[in-house]
């Protein structure tokens, strides 16, 4: 025997309407997830650049040049470096997904210390 599914006439398309209602929440979660990823990626890149800059400066090289080369090209525009003795610091502004929030982008600062090698 074949079982038949009976639907009421008023229930047709209700799943589509419910999905449409959840769409703004899903988009907000997607944008928040992307922004969280960008923040973590920027922090890891800044840490790597600080290590590269400290390593180059400890050997008598140009730490700023090495740090900027270690950063991804998209992050170099909003980056700055500072050397204080054996400590090398890199500050990078986090890219923002939504353009209206561009003025509120946080800056991530990471530092590395490496002793000078004579």
C-alpha positions in Angstrom: 0.0 0.0 0.0 1.3 3.4 -0.9 1.2 6.1 1.8 0.1 9.4 0.6 1.0 12.7 2.2 -1.8 15.2 2.4 -1.0 18.8 2.9 -3.3 21.6 3.8 -3.6 24.2 1.2 -2.5 27.0 3.7 0.9 25.2 4.4 2.3 25.4 0.9 5.5 27.5 0.8 5.7 28.1 4.5 9.2 26.6 4.7 10.5 29.2 2.2 8.9 32.0 4.1 10.5 30.8 7.3 13.9 30.5 5.7 13.5 34.1 4.4 12.9 35.2 7.9 16.1 33.6 9.2 18.2 35.0 6.3 19.2 38.3 8.1 20.4 36.3 11.1 22.3 33.9 9.0 24.0 36.7 7.0 24.9 38.5 10.3 26.5 35.3 11.6 28.4 34.8 8.3 29.8 38.4 8.4 30.7 38.0 12.1 32.5 34.7 11.3 34.5 36.3 8.5 35.4 39.3 10.7 36.6 36.9 13.4 38.7 35.1 10.9 40.3 38.3 9.6 41.2 39.3 13.2 42.9 36.0 13.9 44.7 36.1 10.6 45.9 39.6 11.2 47.2 38.7 14.6 49.1 35.7 13.3 50.6 37.8 10.5 51.6 40.6 12.9 53.3 38.0 15.2 55.2 36.5 12.3 56.3 39.9 11.0 57.5 40.9 14.5 59.6 37.8 14.7 61.0 38.4 11.2 61.8 42.0 12.0 63.5 41.1 15.3 65.5 38.4 13.7 66.8 40.7 10.9 67.5 43.5 13.4 69.4 41.2 15.7 71.8 40.3 12.9 72.3 44.0 11.9 69.9 44.1 9.0 66.9 46.3 8.3 64.2 45.0 10.7 61.5 47.2 9.2 62.1 46.0 5.7 62.0 42.3 6.9 58.9 42.8 8.9 57.0 44.5 6.0 58.0 41.7 3.6 56.7 39.1 6.1 53.2 40.8 6.1 50.7 39.9 3.4 50.4 42.7 0.8 46.9 43.7 1.8 48.0 44.3 5.4 51.2 46.4 4.6 49.2 49.6 3.9 47.9 49.8 7.5 51.1 48.6 9.3 53.7 50.3 11.3 56.9 49.1 13.0 58.9 50.2 16.0 62.2 49.0 17.4 63.2 49.6 21.0 66.6 48.0 21.7 66.2 44.2 21.3 62.4 44.5 21.2 60.7 44.8 17.8 57.0 45.8 17.5 54.5 45.5 14.6 51.1 47.2 14.6 48.5 46.3 12.0 45.0 47.5 11.5 42.5 44.7 11.0 40.6 44.8 7.7 36.9 45.3 8.2 34.2 43.5 6.2 31.5 46.2 6.3 32.7 49.6 4.8 30.6 51.7 7.3 32.6 50.3 10.2 36.0 51.2 8.5 36.6 54.0 11.0 36.2 51.6 14.0 38.8 49.0 12.9 40.9 47.7 15.8 44.7 47.7 15.6 46.6 44.6 16.6 50.1 45.0 18.1 52.5 42.1 18.4 56.1 42.2 19.6 59.2 40.0 19.6 62.5 40.2 21.4 65.7 38.8 20.1 69.2 39.4 21.5 71.7 41.1 19.2 74.3 38.8 17.7 77.8 40.4 17.5 
